[in-house]
Amino acid sequence: MFGLSKKKLPQPPREFPPVPKWRPSIRQPLDRVVERVAHYTDQQRDFVVFEYGTCVLVQDGLSEEEAAAQAKDLLSKIFNFHPDMNPGHMKDGNITVQYNEPALNVVLEDIVQLNWAEIERNHQDALVASEVLMTPLGPNKFDDFGKKALLGRCYMFMDAQDPKVVRIERAAV
């Protein structure tokens, strides 16, 4: 032959795990998030709270260090395995976003209403590269409920990328 070789052009590195572009500027009051999670679990579970409000349910009675380590491990499992989300309506009007491990994000309805313009403007950037979520409206088409759920999931991504435990809540005795 003529010395020609087939070379593949270098591909840009694929980010894994993939993360959404949107990092919401909306900060929810953590005291209220904690109060809601305690209420939703009937104050029967220990849980660890991360900086952006992701709450990870941990084994009751662990030391502070053990609880933080278990929560970080569970959050890492969610993040490094495609983070399936299961959003749900709560009786109080809030939304919870749960995952394939015992963790959740609460989306407070009144905070959503105060920040709707940002959510409406950015919800499509809450999807990760090449992600397709099937909804009743069609692929990657979201009603208000879906947009709120994507906001909650963004908080999980933010916490998982830089997990900072801010408090540990204990079950009521």
Secondary structure, DSSP 4 states (H G I P E B T S, - for coil): --S----PPPPPPPPSS---S--------HHHHHHHHHHHTTT-SEEEEETTS-EEEE-TT--HHHHHHHHHHHHHHHHHS----EEEE-TTS-EEEE-SSSEEEEE-HHHHHHTHHHHHHHGGGGSPTT---EETTEET---HHHHHHHHHHHHHHHHHHS--EEEEE----
